[in-house]
């Protein structure tokens, strides 16, 4: 099967550099560590890697606060190391996507250092500055995702600046055309260097409401959100004005116009808005982003109805464009714990990879998903995440999904010769790469086998999707491409299940890596956390 574009239906493996492999003994993963393990990544059968930020940064938010968009932070290596990484990945047939954090910078960025000095300097209008109200309070009621008000006082200007995230992450003023052009030039720098695409972090946060209108309050029963703590006051508002502004669509078209000058590259937008699915559909229309993904499946809701409803709502609105799905990343509890009642479950781990890789769209797999890693329990005194520290103990932050990848069962799990920046989880070393690599029945080898098999199934890579009516906890859909139809079924429970399913003649396929069910005489039977793939006549 030959795909028209590499990213359409691709499986993208997310690498969190700090926790992948450390080669210099400082306890922090680095670019040479990624280079060293690219053969392993290629062995998984993925199509591309996405590397979380490795740019120069004071690391207030571990690289998502960028001080220089064109320099590698010394803790990760050098630009030459990145060039070696790019060349090695390409030699293995892997595409390389990197994070671009365009909506805000670090407070240590030279732009902000200049902007904060006065109201009249050359960069004075490059960030979102506003006067205080007459009583000295912030200009409006906007809140930061990381807790508290989204405004920080700067005495040198006698004004507040906006930060949708940490105070160390001031928001750029995209209403200034010079800011847009500067960020497009930063994107161009990496395209010229040869990257194959970008994961655009918080891309719907670039523009703010120029009138600085207050966000309206949200009723208590609706105070739920995607990707932030349930006790966070951020959930108390409808975020109509601090993100997802109509002007952003024009900027997306500028990004696309730039990227269209380069062959076969792709932009994947991370989107978190009041209606993320609607925003995804809007952002991936022709002439905008190639793909979009949101936090919709990064929740605690592991039911057939929720998964079906989420995908169907997106399908109904995304009449053009291409989705991307993820059930784990560096911001949320690992899926095998989140959807497995907090317990490690290798059968569930195999099923989850098969499930997300069977939905229509591309897929992001997070490092460790291929090992079935559960969430790590990081004690308070070892926490690094400012988000977790701020909301402890009701929310423990993001460190539990960011602990070092276990390469072997030795000291520090083969991750480092030094002291790891986060502790290696004791529950992870029995699931190390070395141990699973030699076990034919391991999660790792199951994932490898499934991803290789998926590549041969055109309906799973590029086909349309249509759900069938089944009772909980059974999720069933049909993927169809060029007249070929595949029946796909999952049992989302830890008990054997059966249901009536009239689909006509179905030939079971030997899909590797999953606990296999069967359909016979109109009855679908699935083992605990099992799956069925069958060809429909």
Secondary structure as GFF3:
##gff-version 3
##sequence-region A 1 537
A	DSSP	beta_strand	11	15	.	.	.	ID=ss1
A	DSSP	three_ten_helix	17	19	.	.	.	ID=ss2
A	DSSP	alpha_helix	31	36	.	.	.	ID=ss3
A	DSSP	alpha_helix	38	43	.	.	.	ID=ss4
A	DSSP	beta_strand	48	51	.	.	.	ID=ss5
A	DSSP	beta_strand	55	56	.	.	.	ID=ss6
A	DSSP	beta_strand	68	72	.	.	.	ID=ss7
A	DSSP	alpha_helix	79	91	.	.	.	ID=ss8
A	DSSP	beta_strand	95	100	.	.	.	ID=ss9
A	DSSP	alpha_helix	110	115	.	.	.	ID=ss10
A	DSSP	beta_strand	129	130	.	.	.	ID=ss11
A	DSSP	beta_strand	151	154	.	.	.	ID=ss12
A	DSSP	beta_strand	159	162	.	.	.	ID=ss13
A	DSSP	alpha_helix	177	193	.	.	.	ID=ss14
A	DSSP	beta_strand	197	200	.	.	.	ID=ss15
A	DSSP	three_ten_helix	203	205	.	.	.	ID=ss16
A	DSSP	three_ten_helix	220	222	.	.	.	ID=ss17
A	DSSP	three_ten_helix	233	236	.	.	.	ID=ss18
A	DSSP	alpha_helix	247	259	.	.	.	ID=ss19
A	DSSP	beta_strand	266	271	.	.	.	ID=ss20
A	DSSP	alpha_helix	276	283	.	.	.	ID=ss21
A	DSSP	beta_strand	291	294	.	.	.	ID=ss22
A	DSSP	alpha_helix	304	317	.	.	.	ID=ss23
A	DSSP	beta_strand	322	325	.	.	.	ID=ss24
A	DSSP	alpha_helix	335	338	.	.	.	ID=ss25
A	DSSP	alpha_helix	346	356	.	.	.	ID=ss26
A	DSSP	beta_strand	362	366	.	.	.	ID=ss27
A	DSSP	three_ten_helix	369	371	.	.	.	ID=ss28
A	DSSP	three_ten_helix	380	382	.	.	.	ID=ss29
A	DSSP	alpha_helix	386	391	.	.	.	ID=ss30
A	DSSP	three_ten_helix	399	401	.	.	.	ID=ss31
A	DSSP	three_ten_helix	411	414	.	.	.	ID=ss32
A	DSSP	alpha_helix	426	429	.	.	.	ID=ss33
A	DSSP	alpha_helix	433	437	.	.	.	ID=ss34
A	DSSP	alpha_helix	443	454	.	.	.	ID=ss35
A	DSSP	alpha_helix	458	462	.	.	.	ID=ss36
A	DSSP	beta_strand	464	467	.	.	.	ID=ss37
A	DSSP	beta_strand	474	481	.	.	.	ID=ss38
A	DSSP	beta_strand	484	491	.	.	.	ID=ss39
A	DSSP	beta_strand	497	500	.	.	.	ID=ss40
A	DSSP	beta_strand	506	508	.	.	.	ID=ss41
A	DSSP	beta_strand	518	520	.	.	.	ID=ss42
A	DSSP	beta_strand	523	526	.	.	.	ID=ss43
A	DSSP	beta_strand	531	536	.	.	.	ID=ss44
###
